[in-house]
Amino acid sequence: MERPGKAQLLNRLNRIEGQVRGVARMVEDGRYCIDILTQVQAARAALSRVESELLKDHLSHCIEGAIVSGDRDEQRKKAAELIELLERAAR
């Protein structure tokens, strides 16, 4: 199932890919460390925004779908997946 925000997310990811290639070029060229670190922070922030959008999408589609279905096993499975994801992020 293709979701409406898929193209937007792919555009963001393509821009991030370009940012990371740019950081690699900066390292190759021996650019000033602070300039490189600034670009790394920008790429990390952009990835964080993509992560946030994906999490919102998961909550509004997958989690909500499990709740609406009334299937307790599916609800537990989706909740466990989300908890595991959050635990990994906290490490």
TORSENU-764313 format. One record per residue: residue number from 1; residue in three letters; x, z, y of N, C-alpha, C in turn. Coordinates in nm, 2 decimals, padded with zeros to 4 digits. Last residue first. Layout:
BEGIN
SITE     i    aa     n.px     n.pz     n.py    ca.px    ca.pz    ca.py     c.px     c.pz     c.py
SITE   NUM   ALA        X        Z        Y        X        Z        Y        X        Z        Y
...
***
This chain:
BEGIN
SITE     i    aa     n.px     n.pz     n.py    ca.px    ca.pz    ca.py     c.px     c.pz     c.py
SITE    91   ARG    01.95    02.38    00.33    02.09    02.41    00.28    02.19    02.35    00.36
SITE    90   ALA    01.72    02.28    00.43    01.76    02.41    00.48    01.90    02.44    00.44
SITE    89   ALA    01.66    02.06    00.28    01.70    02.04    00.42    01.76    02.17    00.48
SITE    88   ARG    01.58    02.17    00.04    01.70    02.10    00.05    01.75    02.08    00.19
SITE    87   GLU    01.34    02.29    00.13    01.45    02.38    00.08    01.58    02.30    00.08
SITE    86   LEU    01.19    02.06    00.19    01.22    02.15    00.29    01.34    02.25    00.25
SITE    85   LEU    01.17    01.95   -00.08    01.23    01.88    00.03    01.28    01.97    00.14
SITE    84   GLU    01.03    02.16   -00.20    01.16    02.12   -00.25    01.24    02.05   -00.14
SITE    83   ILE    00.78    02.14   -00.06    00.86    02.27   -00.06    01.01    02.24   -00.10
SITE    82   LEU    00.70    01.89   -00.14    00.73    01.92    00.00    00.81    02.04    00.02
SITE    81   GLU    00.66    01.92   -00.41    00.76    01.82   -00.36    00.80    01.85   -00.22
SITE    80   ALA    00.46    02.12   -00.41    00.59    02.15   -00.47    00.70    02.05   -00.42
SITE    79   ALA    00.25    01.97   -00.30    00.30    02.09   -00.23    00.44    02.13   -00.28
SITE    78   LYS    00.22    01.78   -00.50    00.25    01.74   -00.37    00.31    01.86   -00.29
SITE    77   LYS    00.14    01.95   -00.72    00.26    01.86   -00.73    00.31    01.82   -00.59
SITE    76   ARG   -00.09    02.07   -00.63    00.03    02.15   -00.66    00.15    02.07   -00.66
SITE    75   GLN   -00.25    01.84   -00.61   -00.23    01.92   -00.49   -00.10    02.00   -00.51
SITE    74   GLU   -00.26    01.76   -00.88   -00.20    01.67   -00.78   -00.16    01.75   -00.65
SITE    73   ASP   -00.40    01.98   -00.98   -00.26    01.95   -01.03   -00.19    01.86   -00.93
SITE    72   ARG   -00.65    01.96   -00.85   -00.56    02.08   -00.82   -00.41    02.05   -00.87
SITE    71   ASP   -00.81    01.72   -00.69   -00.73    01.74   -00.81   -00.62    01.84   -00.79
SITE    70   GLY   -00.94    01.66   -00.46   -00.99    01.78   -00.54   -00.91    01.81   -00.66
SITE    69   SER   -00.89    01.46   -00.29   -00.92    01.42   -00.43   -00.98    01.54   -00.50
SITE    68   VAL   -00.81    01.58   -00.05   -00.94    01.52   -00.06   -00.99    01.49   -00.20
SITE    67   ILE   -00.55    01.65   -00.13   -00.65    01.76   -00.09   -00.79    01.70   -00.11
SITE    66   ALA   -00.43    01.41   -00.17   -00.43    01.51   -00.28   -00.54    01.61   -00.25
SITE    65   GLY   -00.45    01.30    00.09   -00.52    01.24   -00.03   -00.53    01.33   -00.15
SITE    64   GLU   -00.28    01.47    00.23   -00.43    01.47    00.26   -00.50    01.41    00.14
SITE    63   ILE   -00.04    01.40    00.11   -00.09    01.53    00.10   -00.24    01.54    00.12
SITE    62   CYS   -00.04    01.11    00.18   -00.02    01.16    00.04   -00.07    01.31    00.02
SITE    61   HIS   -00.12    01.10    00.47   -00.16    01.01    00.36   -00.16    01.08    00.22
SITE    60   SER   -00.02    01.30    00.63   -00.15    01.24    00.66   -00.20    01.15    00.55
SITE    59   LEU    00.23    01.36    00.52    00.13    01.46    00.53   -00.01    01.40    00.55
SITE    58   HIS    00.36    01.12    00.54    00.34    01.18    00.41    00.23    01.28    00.41
SITE    57   ASP    00.37    01.08    00.82    00.30    00.99    00.73    00.27    01.05    00.60
SITE    56   LYS    00.53    01.30    00.89    00.39    01.29    00.94    00.31    01.20    00.85
SITE    55   LEU    00.77    01.21    00.76    00.70    01.34    00.72    00.56    01.34    00.76
SITE    54   LEU    00.82    00.98    00.90    00.79    00.97    00.76    00.73    01.10    00.71
SITE    53   GLU    00.87    01.10    01.16    00.76    01.00    01.14    00.72    00.99    00.99
SITE    52   SER    01.10    01.25    01.10    00.98    01.31    01.14    00.86    01.22    01.13
SITE    51   GLU    01.28    01.05    01.03    01.24    01.15    00.93    01.11    01.22    00.97
SITE    50   VAL    01.30    00.92    01.28    01.25    00.85    01.16    01.20    00.95    01.06
SITE    49   ARG    01.42    01.13    01.42    01.29    01.08    01.46    01.22    01.00    01.35
SITE    48   SER    01.66    01.15    01.28    01.57    01.27    01.28    01.43    01.22    01.32
SITE    47   LEU    01.78    00.91    01.35    01.74    00.94    01.21    01.64    01.05    01.20
SITE    46   ALA    01.82    00.97    01.62    01.73    00.86    01.59    01.69    00.87    01.44
SITE    45   ALA    02.01    01.18    01.60    01.88    01.20    01.67    01.78    01.09    01.63
SITE    44   ARG    02.22    01.04    01.49    02.16    01.15    01.41    02.02    01.18    01.47
SITE    43   ALA    02.28    00.86    01.69    02.24    00.81    01.57    02.17    00.92    01.48
SITE    42   ALA    02.36    01.05    01.89    02.25    00.96    01.92    02.19    00.90    01.79
SITE    41   GLN    02.59    01.16    01.76    02.47    01.24    01.80    02.35    01.16    01.82
SITE    40   VAL    02.75    00.93    01.76    02.71    00.99    01.63    02.59    01.08    01.66
SITE    39   GLN    02.79    00.89    02.04    02.71    00.79    01.96    02.67    00.84    01.83
SITE    38   THR    02.94    01.12    02.09    02.81    01.10    02.16    02.73    01.00    02.08
SITE    37   LEU    03.16    01.07    01.93    03.08    01.18    01.90    02.94    01.17    01.96
SITE    36   ILE    03.28    00.86    02.08    03.23    00.84    01.94    03.13    00.95    01.90
SITE    35   ASP    03.34    01.00    02.32    03.25    00.88    02.32    03.19    00.85    02.18
SITE    34   ILE    03.51    01.18    02.22    03.39    01.23    02.28    03.29    01.12    02.29
SITE    33   CYS    03.74    01.02    02.14    03.66    01.10    02.05    03.52    01.14    02.10
SITE    32   TYR    03.78    00.69    02.25    03.79    00.83    02.29    03.69    00.91    02.20
SITE    31   ARG    03.86    00.44    02.00    03.80    00.49    02.12    03.81    00.64    02.14
SITE    30   GLY    03.99    00.29    01.81    04.05    00.40    01.86    04.00    00.46    01.99
SITE    29   ASP    03.86    00.08    01.68    03.93    00.05    01.81    04.00    00.17    01.87
SITE    28   GLU    03.74    00.22    01.47    03.85    00.11    01.44    03.93    00.09    01.57
SITE    27   VAL    03.55    00.37    01.61    03.66    00.44    01.54    03.78    00.34    01.51
SITE    26   MET    03.39    00.16    01.70    03.46    00.25    01.80    03.58    00.32    01.73
SITE    25   ARG    03.30    00.05    01.47    03.39   -00.03    01.55    03.46    00.06    01.65
SITE    24   ALA    03.14    00.27    01.39    03.25    00.23    01.30    03.35    00.14    01.38
SITE    23   VAL    02.95    00.26    01.59    03.04    00.38    01.58    03.16    00.34    01.49
SITE    22   GLY    02.83    00.02    01.52    02.90    00.03    01.65    02.99    00.15    01.65
SITE    21   ARG    02.71    00.08    01.28    02.82   -00.02    01.28    02.90   -00.01    01.41
SITE    20   VAL    02.53    00.27    01.39    02.63    00.31    01.30    02.74    00.21    01.29
SITE    19   GLN    02.36    00.10    01.54    02.43    00.21    01.60    02.55    00.25    01.52
SITE    18   GLY    02.26   -00.07    01.34    02.34   -00.12    01.44    02.42   -00.02    01.51
SITE    17   GLU    02.10    00.13    01.21    02.21    00.06    01.13    02.31    00.00    01.23
SITE    16   ILE    01.92    00.18    01.41    02.02    00.29    01.37    02.13    00.22    01.29
SITE    15   ARG    01.78   -00.06    01.41    01.86   -00.02    01.53    01.96    00.09    01.50
SITE    14   ASN    01.67   -00.05    01.16    01.76   -00.15    01.19    01.85   -00.12    01.31
SITE    13   LEU    01.50    00.18    01.19    01.61    00.18    01.10    01.72    00.07    01.12
SITE    12   ARG    01.32    00.07    01.38    01.40    00.18    01.41    01.52    00.19    01.32
SITE    11   ASN    01.21   -00.13    01.22    01.28   -00.17    01.34    01.37   -00.05    01.39
SITE    10   LEU    01.09    00.03    01.02    01.20   -00.06    00.98    01.28   -00.11    01.11
SITE     9   LEU    00.89    00.16    01.17    01.00    00.23    01.11    01.12    00.14    01.07
SITE     8   GLN    00.74   -00.07    01.24    00.80    00.01    01.34    00.92    00.10    01.29
SITE     7   ALA    00.65   -00.15    00.99    00.73   -00.24    01.07    00.80   -00.16    01.18
SITE     6   LYS    00.49    00.09    00.91    00.61    00.04    00.84    00.70   -00.05    00.92
SITE     5   GLY    00.26    00.18    01.02    00.38    00.21    01.09    00.51    00.16    01.02
SITE     4   PRO    00.05    00.11    00.84    00.06    00.04    00.97    00.20    00.06    01.04
SITE     3   ARG    00.16    00.06    00.50    00.10    00.14    00.61    00.13    00.08    00.74
SITE     2   GLU    00.07   -00.10    00.21    00.15   -00.10    00.33    00.08   -00.03    00.44
SITE     1   MET    00.08    00.00   -00.12    00.00    00.00    00.00    00.09    00.00    00.12
***
